[in-house]
Amino acid sequence: MSEPIYRHHCASCAFQETITVGGIKYDVYRCGDTWLARYNDDAGGYWNMSEEMILQADMNKATPLLQAMRARVEEANNARLDTPQRSP
């Protein structure tokens, strides 16, 4: 896994990857059911949305960033489904 480009201010968030959309680099984080795309080091320098809203968004009207985040959410959900569950 790569390292984030930008400093993030929440210790609860888990870095996922860095993506480039429209020539802008974003560090993608997941915090509970919220996904974030950080685009600079400023405290407010990020876009965020709940997983539910990302999955319900109309992709015909979505921005390129929302489309990219939707792909990341779907990849994460598919990976979770593909991971064998351990029995207690």
Secondary structure in CASP SS format (residue, H / E / C, confidence):
PFRMAT SS
TARGET T0000
AUTHOR 0000-0000-0000
METHOD secondary structure of the structure
MODEL  1
M C 1.00
S C 1.00
E C 1.00
P C 1.00
I C 1.00
Y C 1.00
R C 1.00
H C 1.00
H C 1.00
C C 1.00
A C 1.00
S C 1.00
C C 1.00
A E 1.00
F E 1.00
Q E 1.00
E E 1.00
T E 1.00
I E 1.00
T E 1.00
V E 1.00
G C 1.00
G C 1.00
I E 1.00
K E 1.00
Y E 1.00
D E 1.00
V E 1.00
Y E 1.00
R E 1.00
C E 1.00
G C 1.00
D C 1.00
T E 1.00
W E 1.00
L E 1.00
A E 1.00
R E 1.00
Y C 1.00
N C 1.00
D C 1.00
D C 1.00
A C 1.00
G C 1.00
G C 1.00
Y E 1.00
W E 1.00
N E 1.00
M E 1.00
S E 1.00
E H 1.00
E H 1.00
M H 1.00
I H 1.00
L H 1.00
Q H 1.00
A C 1.00
D C 1.00
M C 1.00
N C 1.00
K C 1.00
A C 1.00
T C 1.00
P H 1.00
L H 1.00
L H 1.00
Q H 1.00
A H 1.00
M H 1.00
R H 1.00
A H 1.00
R H 1.00
V H 1.00
E H 1.00
E H 1.00
A H 1.00
N H 1.00
N H 1.00
A H 1.00
R H 1.00
L H 1.00
D H 1.00
T C 1.00
P C 1.00
Q C 1.00
R C 1.00
S C 1.00
P C 1.00
END
